[in-house]
Amino acid sequence: MPRQKNPQLQPRLRFPDSGPDAFGPGKAELLRHIAATGSIAEAAAQLEMSYNRAWTLVRAMNRLFRGPLVLSVRGGGSGGGASLTPLGEQVLQLYTRMEDICRSATRTDWNALLRLLA
């Protein structure tokens, strides 16, 4: 198999465990898309996941923390929408920083490993 043009190290941090309800990179990405689009449906579409799956993940995240990470308003005349709560913004910021620190801490070894790839 030929080497990718620009291989990237992708930390896959999960907590509080590695089970199906754990918070990890997929849920963080869903939060990023909800924040960017203001919509669970649009975030799901951009991530090529079903609306039902996105809602399942949002409910799991909202149960995992002391308060909800995502607030939603049903459709209707106003069109509905979704946004991150202040707690959701904080969780996403902390998780993103943890990913960045992981990449930084492993940069030297990652560069050495890159040189060994075919």
N, C-alpha and C positions, 0 to 999 in steps of 0.2 A: 504494500500500500504506500503510495507516495506521501511525502510529508506535506502537511497543510502549509499554505503560504505564511500565515502569521499565527502559529499556535499560541493559545492563551491559557494561563493557569486560572482555573475557575474554582475558588474555594467553595465548598458545599457545607457550610456551617448549619447545624440543626440543633434546636433545643425545644423542650426540655429533654427530649430523647430522639430516637430516629424513627418513631412510630408514625402512623398515617396522619395524626393530628399535630405533629411537630411543626414548628415555624422554621422555614428554610428558604432557599433561594427562589423557589417557585412562588411562594406566598409573598415574599418581598417584591418580586417582579409584578405580581398582581396589584399590590399596593401602589407601586410606582405608576402603573397604567391607570389605576383609578384616580390617583392624584392628578395625572396629566390630562385625563379625558373628562373627569367629573361624572363618569358613568360606569357602572358595573358591566352593563351590556356591551359598551364600546371597548372596555378593557378586555373582556372575554373575547370579543371578535378579533382584536389585535393580537391576542395571544393564541388564537385558533383553538379556543376551548369553548365548551358549551356554556350558555348563560347559567344553567342549573349547576354545573361544576363550579363556576365562579362563585355563585351564591353559597354553595356548600363550603368552599374555602373561606369565604368571608365570615360565615357563621362560626366555623372552627376557630378562626383567629379571634373573633370577638369573645368567644368563651375562654380562650387561653389566657387572656390578660385581665387585669383588675377592672377594666372598662372596655368599651367597644373601640376598635381601631377604625371602623368604617361606619359612617352614618348614611342612611339612604332615605330618599323621599320618593314615594310612589309617583308614578306618572299622573296623567290628567292634564288639566289646563296649563299647569306650569311646566309640564314635560318631565318632572321628576329629576333624579340625579343622585349622585353619591359623592362623598368627600371623606377625607381622612380627618379624624378627630385630632386634637392636640396630642393625645396619647399615641395615635396611629403615626403621626408625623415623627414623634420622638422615637418610637420603636423602629421605624424605617431608617431614621438617621443613625441610630446606634448600630443597627444591623449592618448598614452600608459601611460605617466606619470600621466595624469588626472585619468585614471582608477586605477593606483597603489595608488594614494593619496586617492581616494574614498575608496578603500579596507582598507587602513591603518586607515582612519578616522572612519570607521565603525567596526573595528576589535572587540572592546569590546562588542558592541551590537550584532554583528554577533555571537560571541562565546556564549553569553547568549541565543540567539535564537537557536543555535545548540543544546543546552542542553534541549530545549523544543520540539524538533522534535521527532516523534515516531520512 
